[in-house]
Amino acid sequence: MAEARQILDGFGTHGQDYFVVRGNHDRPRRPSSGHEPFGDSFLDEFPGGDGPAYFARDLGGLRIVGLDTYEKRGNGSDSGGLSPDQLAWFRARLRENRDQPTMVFGHHPLTVRNSLFPVMSGQRLNRRQARAILDAYSVAPGVFLHHAGHTHRNKRTVLPQARHVTLQEVSAVKDYPGGFCLLRIHTGGYALNYYKTSSGPAREWSERSRRVAAGLWPQHALGRSVCDRNSVTTRDLSGITPPASRTPSVHQPLR
């Protein structure tokens, strides 16, 4: 965790230029004896002061909400879960300003649709909590994106409970197809685009890792269609302004 913090600090200041949420492998560690308290290496390096691992920030009118989707004890293989306090906090935040443009990100997806492999509870957030979050989205028209990882695949899902929210799963950088997702916000909407790594060693590893799962991994991780990793959504986001310390490029017109 300390090494991850050191690397990420090369991109800017935590809590201002970049944000981090917990994954199922970043869970609190068990004590080596019954007399020691549980340790939390994630909060040791990425704290909100002494507060929780979830947060909400306002960036030029864009509200960013980070969820701690493994705020529980466990071995990381079961379903994700929020504490009752976090879920209540999250729903209250959405009620505060229902129309504010909002993107939410957390490690576990709310749902896993059309998977090539059997879908187990450990691949998603607790079902009851996921339903509660979708209910909160249904009356918060400002929410437009829920971004998640965990499944190591690219998948775009829109559910009837909240059709204005794109549920976007993104694949892991470490294995095939080996890349990352960028969100670009414009006055008239937003674009999600997937980019593969470009260096020789990274591409070589990507080709090796495509053999996972008896060669079925590409059909799972890449996405069923181009739209699972590249999409454009029309939406009025003209109220969002760039931070004063940054100048938007000509390809990213923010007003």
Protein Blocks (a to p, Z undefined) as FASTA:
>chain_A
ZZmmmmmmmnocehklpccdddfklgccddfbfkbccddfklmmmcghjacfbdcddeeh
iacddddfbgccdehlaccdddfklmmmmmmmmmmmmmlccddddfbdfbdchifbdcdf
klpccfklmmmmmmmmmmmmkbmbdcdehkopacddddfklmmbccdddddfkbcehiad
dddddfkbccddddddfbfklmmmmmmmmmgghhpmmmmmnopbfklmgccddddfklpc
cdfkbccdfklccZZ
